[in-house]
Amino acid sequence: MLVTNEKGLYTVIEFKNIPLNTLDIEGRIINDKAKLLEGMILKEILPLRFDYNKRGSCTIQDWFDGDDQKKNYGEVRKQLQEYIRGSTVQKEIAEVAGKKNFRAFAAVIVGARQILMREMGADGEWVDEFQLA
């Protein structure tokens, strides 16, 4: 999603969703899993693994920015980089250089209970650590 305004802000946001049933979280029923996830802090969420049948054995952190050589690793980072390095965004950045502030974010909704965010610079590299919104 692209967001611009007259005050000089140009923002790219990549939204992703991780359904609760795709995560390997203890609990037999979905409500138990939801309650566990709701009480977790960032350092407990990032190492959560996907159900092997859904995305292989990667963790949420691997999915964000893991090794490119492994299936599904770094998927979030790669997609946001493609948006930023794409002709539409690059053209906009070049045309408004010095006139607008550029920001890019990956926002991942985890199990409809938590939201992870990370900012990426115009060069396609992460500029900040993970944040729990």
N, C-alpha and C positions, 0 to 999 in steps of 0.2 A: 504494500500500500504506500502511495506517495502522498505526503501532506505538505502543502505550501501555504504561505500567507503573505500579506502585504508588508509585514514587519520584518521580512528577511529570513524566514525560517523555511528550510527545505529538509524534510524528514522522510526516510525510507524505513518502513517497519515490515518485518517478515513475521507473520503469525504462524505458529505450529500448535498442534494439539496432540497430547499423548493420552489416549483413553485409559482409564484406570485398569481395565481388563487386559491391557497389553503389558502391564508391569508385573514383575515377579515380587509381589508383596505378600507377606504372611496374611492368612485369613481365609476362611472358607467362603464367606459371602461378601458381596461388594460393599455393604455398609461397614463391615469390619475393616476392610482395606481402606475405605474412604476416611474413616476415623483415624487410622494409623497415619495416613499421608497428611491429613490436616494438622496433626501435631508435630510433624517433622520440621527441622530447621534445614538450612541450605546444605550443610555438610553431610546431612543424612539423605537428602534427595539426590544429589549429584551421583553418588555411587549406585543408585538403584538400577537394577538390570531389567531389560525388557524380557518378556516371556520369550524363550528361545525360538518358538515357532513364529513369532511376530517380526523380530528384527535381528535374529542371531543372538549372540551373547554380549552385545555391547551395553554399556551403562549410559545413563542420560548424559553424563559429561563426555563420553566417547562420541555420542551422537552429535553433540554440539560441535566439538572440535578435535576429535581423535585422529588417528593415523589414516591418511587418505587411501592407503593400500588395502584396508580391510572394508568389507561390505558394510554399508550404512554408517561407518565412522566418519565424522566430520560433515555429515549431511547438512546440518543447519548452517555451519560456517560457509560451506561451498555455495549453497543457494544464495545466501545474502551477498557473498562476494560477486556472484554472477549478476545480481541486480545492480550492485554498485558499479561494477566494471562494465556494465552494459552501455550501449550507445545512448539510450535515452537519458539515463542519470548522468553519464559523463558529459553529454552535451549541455545539460542543464547546469551542471557544476561549472563548466567552462564559460558559459554565457553569463553567469551571475557571479563569477569569481570576485570576491571582495564585497559583494552586495548582499549575499545571503549566507546564513550559517547552515552548514550541512551536518546532519546527524543521521545515523542508521542504527537500528535496533533489531535484535531477534527477541521475540516474546513467545515463550512456550508455556501453554496452559497444561499443567500436569494433573491429570485425573479430576479436572474441574474443581480442584481444591487449592492449588498453588500456582503461582505464575513466576517463571524464571525469566530474567532479562539479561542481555549483554549488549554492550555498545560496540560498534565497529566504525573505524575511521574511513575517510574517503579513499584511502589507499587499500582498503579491503583487509585490514588487520584489526584484531580486537584491541580496543583502547582501554578497556576496563575489565574488572573481574565480574563474575556472576553476581547477580543481585536477586533477592527474593522480593517480589513486589507485593 
